[in-house]
Amino acid sequence: MILVAGGDSMIWGSDLNDCHHGGLGGHSHAVYPALLAKESNMKYVCAAYPGNSNDAIARMTMLACDGLKDQDKFALVTWTFTSRFEFMFNYNTNTITSPWSSLNGNEPNNQTRIFSQQFFRHVGTKYEYQIYNTLRSIILLQTYFKEKKIPYMFTLTDNTAVSGYDDHMDSNLKILWEMIDWSQWFFFPKAEEDWLTTVPRGFYQWAIENKYSMGHTSHPLEQAHQDAVKLIKEKFDELVKKNY
């Protein structure tokens, strides 16, 4: 069986010792999805990339899974920050994913910077739209997995997209929220201290608030990934066993 991991730099493995030259030498095998694959005697395919938006995570995970036709696979997807958006440009954006590019409002690329500045000025900083865009990506990938009968598990880097449900939620968001199959999710445990995150967390929140060591570009290092495996494994094993 093959474990396909979708995500951003946290899952690519930026700052980890085996992710050389800032990641240009390839992805890490010390991140928690790769460690889970190794423990479960699975092959490992990384569909993550640094800077990915949730749109990009959905798109690239589908591409990776589609390239593994007729092979047993399990997908583990870690959703990222909601303030990123992916676009397909009419020109080469000089990125490894060109013409697709994920934007966060702070682009070094001159070609995309002006567009990004205008997008975030008029649209991209709207909280409700950020959440709406992420929920659409989640539902798109959930639908793909169910249609293709690919077993999967979802978790997150940051819990912003899924921590705002209440009776006063915007009706546009609530429609999407209620379409999500929450039985396929793992959340990192909440903090007990009231000055920290007291609802279920994402990997990055959990690592930061538990004071794990961070790399020079603020990514959790090896120990956080190793300890994350201990937390995730029960749910992971449950979903793998359920489907195989």
C-alpha positions in Angstrom: 0.0 0.0 0.0 1.1 3.6 -0.7 0.6 6.5 1.7 0.0 9.7 -0.2 0.7 12.9 1.9 -0.8 16.2 0.9 0.1 19.5 2.6 2.5 22.4 2.7 6.0 23.0 4.0 5.2 21.3 7.3 4.6 18.1 5.3 7.3 18.7 2.8 9.7 18.9 5.8 11.2 22.4 5.6 13.9 22.9 8.2 14.3 19.2 8.9 17.8 17.7 8.6 17.1 15.5 5.6 15.4 18.3 3.7 18.6 19.7 2.1 19.4 23.1 0.6 16.1 24.6 1.8 14.2 21.8 0.4 15.6 22.0 -3.1 17.2 18.6 -2.6 13.8 17.0 -2.1 11.2 16.4 0.6 11.9 15.0 4.1 11.2 11.4 5.3 11.2 12.6 8.9 7.7 14.2 8.8 4.8 12.5 10.6 3.1 11.1 7.4 6.4 9.5 6.3 7.0 8.1 9.8 3.5 6.6 9.9 4.1 5.1 6.5 7.4 3.5 7.6 5.8 2.1 10.8 2.9 0.6 8.8 5.2 -0.9 6.1 3.7 1.4 3.4 5.5 3.1 0.5 5.4 6.8 0.7 4.5 9.5 -1.9 4.8 13.2 -0.9 2.2 15.4 -2.7 3.0 18.4 -0.5 5.0 21.5 -1.4 6.1 24.6 0.6 3.8 27.6 0.4 0.8 25.5 -0.8 -2.6 26.9 -0.3 -5.6 24.7 0.5 -6.6 24.9 -3.2 -3.2 23.6 -4.1 -3.2 20.9 -1.5 -6.5 19.5 -3.0 -5.3 19.8 -6.6 -1.9 18.2 -6.0 -3.2 15.4 -3.9 -5.7 14.5 -6.5 -2.9 14.5 -9.2 -0.7 12.3 -7.1 -3.5 9.8 -6.4 -4.6 9.8 -10.0 -1.0 8.9 -11.0 -1.2 5.8 -8.9 -4.1 4.1 -10.7 -4.7 0.5 -9.8 -2.5 0.7 -6.7 -3.8 0.5 -3.2 -3.4 3.8 -1.5 -4.3 5.8 1.6 -4.2 9.6 1.7 -3.2 11.6 4.7 -3.9 15.3 4.1 -2.8 18.2 6.4 -4.7 21.4 5.5 -2.9 24.7 5.9 -3.6 28.4 6.7 -6.7 29.8 5.2 -5.0 33.1 4.1 -3.4 31.4 1.0 -5.0 31.1 -2.5 -3.9 29.3 -5.6 -4.4 30.6 -9.2 -3.5 29.4 -12.6 -1.7 32.2 -14.5 -1.5 32.9 -18.2 2.3 33.0 -18.0 5.2 31.3 -16.5 5.4 32.3 -12.8 9.0 30.8 -12.4 7.8 28.4 -9.7 8.1 24.7 -9.7 4.3 24.4 -9.9 4.0 27.0 -12.7 1.6 28.2 -14.1 -0.2 27.4 -10.9 0.9 29.5 -7.9 -0.2 29.9 -4.3 -0.3 33.5 -3.1 -0.2 34.8 0.5 0.0 38.6 -0.2 3.8 38.7 0.2 5.1 37.5 -3.1 8.8 38.1 -4.1 8.0 37.3 -7.8 7.5 40.6 -9.7 5.1 38.9 -12.2 2.6 37.9 -9.5 3.2 40.6 -6.9 0.9 43.3 -8.5 -1.9 40.8 -9.0 -1.5 39.5 -5.4 -1.5 43.0 -3.9 -4.7 43.8 -5.7 -6.4 40.5 -4.9 -5.6 40.8 -1.2 -6.6 44.5 -1.1 -10.0 43.7 -2.6 -10.8 40.1 -1.6 -8.1 38.0 0.0 -8.2 39.4 3.5 -11.9 38.8 4.0 -12.1 36.3 6.8 -15.3 34.7 5.6 -14.0 34.3 2.1 -10.8 32.7 3.3 -12.9 30.1 5.2 -15.3 29.6 2.3 -12.4 28.9 0.0 -10.8 26.4 2.3 -14.1 24.6 3.0 -14.7 24.3 -0.8 -11.2 22.7 -1.1 -11.9 20.3 1.7 -15.3 19.2 0.1 -13.7 18.9 -3.3 -11.0 16.5 -2.1 -13.5 14.6 0.2 -15.7 14.1 -2.8 -12.8 12.9 -5.0 -11.8 10.4 -2.4 -15.3 9.0 -2.0 -15.9 8.9 -5.7 -12.6 7.1 -6.3 -13.0 4.9 -3.2 -9.7 6.1 -1.8 -9.5 5.8 2.0 -8.2 9.0 3.6 -7.6 11.0 6.8 -7.7 14.7 7.2 -5.9 16.8 9.8 -4.6 20.4 9.9 -1.6 22.7 10.4 -3.9 25.4 11.9 -7.4 25.0 13.1 -8.8 28.4 11.9 -10.9 26.9 9.1 -12.8 24.5 11.4 -13.0 26.3 14.7 -15.8 28.9 14.0 -19.0 26.8 13.9 -21.9 28.2 15.9 -25.6 29.1 15.4 -24.5 32.5 14.0 -22.2 31.2 11.3 -22.7 32.8 7.9 -25.2 30.6 6.0 -22.9 30.3 3.0 -20.3 28.7 5.3 -22.8 26.6 7.2 -23.9 24.8 4.0 -20.4 23.7 3.3 -19.6 22.9 6.9 -22.5 20.5 7.1 -21.3 18.6 4.0 -18.0 17.6 5.7 -17.6 14.0 7.0 -15.9 14.7 10.3 -15.5 11.0 11.1 -12.4 11.1 8.9 -10.6 13.8 10.9 -7.9 13.9 13.5 -7.4 16.9 15.7 -4.4 17.6 17.9 -5.4 17.8 21.6 -6.5 21.1 23.0 -4.6 22.9 25.7 -5.7 23.0 29.3 -4.3 26.5 29.9 -6.9 29.1 29.2 -4.3 31.4 27.6 -3.6 28.8 24.9 -5.9 27.2 22.3 -8.7 25.5 24.3 -10.3 23.8 21.3 -8.8 21.0 19.2 -5.6 22.2 17.5 -3.6 21.8 14.3 -0.1 20.4 14.2 1.6 23.8 14.1 -0.5 25.2 17.0 0.1 22.1 19.1 3.9 22.2 18.4 4.2 25.9 19.1 2.2 25.8 22.3 4.0 22.8 23.6 7.3 24.6 23.0 8.8 22.1 20.6 12.0 23.3 18.9 11.5 25.2 15.6 13.8 25.6 12.6 15.2 28.9 11.3 12.1 29.4 9.2 9.7 28.5 12.1 8.9 24.9 11.2 8.6 22.2 13.9 11.6 20.0 14.0 12.0 16.2 14.2 10.8 15.7 17.8 7.5 17.3 17.1 6.9 15.0 14.2 7.9 11.9 16.2 5.6 12.8 19.0 2.8 13.7 16.6 2.9 10.1 15.3 2.2 8.8 18.8 -1.0 10.9 18.9 -2.2 10.3 15.3 -1.4 6.5 15.1 -4.6 5.2 16.8 -6.9 7.1 14.4 -4.7 6.4 11.5 -4.7 2.7 12.2 -8.4 2.7 12.7 -9.1 4.3 9.3 -6.5 2.1 7.5 -8.0 -1.1 9.1 -11.5 0.0 8.3 -10.8 0.2 4.6 -8.4 -2.7 4.0 
